[in-house]
Amino acid sequence: MKAVLQRPRLLYMSVVQFYRFIPDRWWQRKPFLPVVDLKLLRFRSETMYGDTQMAPDADDVAIWLDWCKDQLRRKQEYRLPIKRNEAAQ
């Protein structure tokens, strides 16, 4: 949260990433709330820091959100348009 408050340009991407971390069909499992899976958070922490208990630093979160934003931009830039006659085949 601190990373986003310090860098408002990352607000949109932080919301997008929050929704991507929510498990599919969350409404079918207790606690029936869209919460991020703790196993996933532990895995991400272990792969980043080597420790499952370490919380991410605000600067690391900002760097990751910037990277996500870049990846989305690149994906949109390199998307090739489909020609109408190719789409019909």
N, C-alpha and C positions, 0 to 999 in steps of 0.2 A: 504494500500500500504506500509505503514511504517513497518508493521509486516513482510511482505514478503521480503522487502529490508534487514531487520535485520536478517532474517532467510531464506536464499535462498532454503533450503530443502523443504520449503512450497510452492514454486512457482507452481509446477505441480498441487497440490491440490487446490490452489487458482484459477487457470484457470478452473479446473473441477467444482468447486463450483460456479464460475461466470456463467458458461454455464447452470448450474442447476437452477439458479435464473432467467434466461431469460424466459419470458412467451412463451408458445407454439404459433406457428404461428405468431410470432412477425412481420413478413413481411406483414401481412394483416391489420395491424392497424397503425394508425399514432403514432409516427413520422416515421414509417417504418425503425426503427433502433433496434438493439438488446439491449435494455436498461432494467434494472431491474425495476420491478413494485414498485412504491413508497409505495403502500399499504402494500406490503410484507415487505419492509424495516421498515415501521412504526410498523407493527405487531411484527417483530423480536425485535425491539428496546424496545417496551412496555413490551414484555414478559421477556426480559433480564434485563432491568433497571427500568421498571415501568414508563417510560417516552418516548413518541413517538418522542421527539425532540433530545434526547441524542444520540450522535454519539458513535460508539463502540471504546473502547480503543484498542491500538495496541496489548497489551498483551492478551486481551480477544479474539481478532481475531486469534492470534497465537495459543492459547489454543484450540479454536474451530477447526482450520485447522488441528492441531495435532490429535484431536479427530476424525475428518472425515477421516484422513489418517489411523488411527488405525482401524476404522470401516471397511474400504475398505480392509485392510489387513486381518482382521478376517473373513470377508465374503469369501475371496479367500482361506484362509486356511481351512475353514470348508466345502467348496463345495465338495460334494461327487461325485466321478466319476460314470457315468452311464455305466453299462455293456452293451455290444452290444446286447445280447439276450433279455435284458429287454427293450431296446429302440425300438426293432422291434415289441413288443407286443402292 
